[in-house]
Amino acid sequence: MTKPLATALVLLSLIWGGSFFFIKLLLEEAGPWMIAFLRSGAGLIAITAVMLALRQPFSLRLLPWLPIAVMATFNTTVPWALIPLSETRLTSSVASVLNATTPLWTLVIGALFFAGKPGPKQWGGILISLVGILVLLGVNPATIISVDGFGFLCMMGATLCYGIGSQLSKRLSGLTMYQSTFGTLLVATVSCGAVALARDPLPVEAFASGPFLGAIVGLGVFGSGIAYILFYYLIQKGSPELATMVTYLVPATAILWGFLLLGEELYWNLLAGLAVILAGVFLATRPSRPASAAARGGGDGA
């Protein structure tokens, strides 16, 4: 993994680490579909401003809108509604941990439907990172049993969608990371808005609240607009599996934000779990030696 990819991965984890907190805050005033609409709409405004500032071409007539719409359905529309729905039953920390199953779904979906060939290193890295997640939050049989079933299924549905969407994103050739982000957020804004306006009331009075607006900016502008530029950069310059590895870092960064901003206690298992997670990420994203090099060394490249 190159330094630019590693930097993008860390930055994305720091941004998405606060997303679950922002969602929890917005749920006090808005429903799940309305949150998805506000998030995607704020992100759309952000990416539009970035593209105008950087003079990036929109090329609206040339974009493959049908593939973008299918990809956006799995990568944004459905999971962005399912995650707030899950957080009506789960704590934000539990939701962030369950979100860390995304790379596993990405590998499985890639292997089953997209001719992906994850090797022993990738599977080993995934398993090591899963252990790190368990260490990080001190998960035990009692906490697993106590997880709400409906909330659990909602988060599993969201992570499955992310796994499918990440694989589809890699197949969208000829698009810049800015165009991918713009197209995704435009589709998400329209689709989420249509459902939200039919199901959830618009929280007009809440817009006068500083924390509510701050949560929209944090979740939408940074957690959607800026974050998705980084996400598509990781997919295009790396791989879907690399991009979704960020979800292993999110629980750690979420707890770190809680320590820095909210004064929450920093436990030993955070540092230990983070070290194990980083070891797993390193192993899963480390490229295997070419076959010729392996042959010269007498090994099988594993």
ABEGO torsion letter per residue (X at the ends): XBAAAAAAAAAAAAAAAAAAAAAAAAAAABBAAAAAAAAAAAAAAAAAAAAAAAGBBAGAAABBAAAAAAAAAAAAAAAAAAAAAAAAABBAAAAAAAAAAAAAAAAAAAAAAAGBBBBAAAAAAAAAAAAAAAAAAGBBAAAAAABBAAAAAAAAAAAAAAAAAAAAAAABBGBBAAAAAAAAAAAAAAAAAAAAAAABBBBAAAAABAAAAAAAAAAAAAAAAAAAAAAAAAAAABBAAAAAAAAAAAAAAAAAAAAAAAGBBBBAAAAAAAAAAAAAAAAAABBBBBAAAAAAAGBAGX
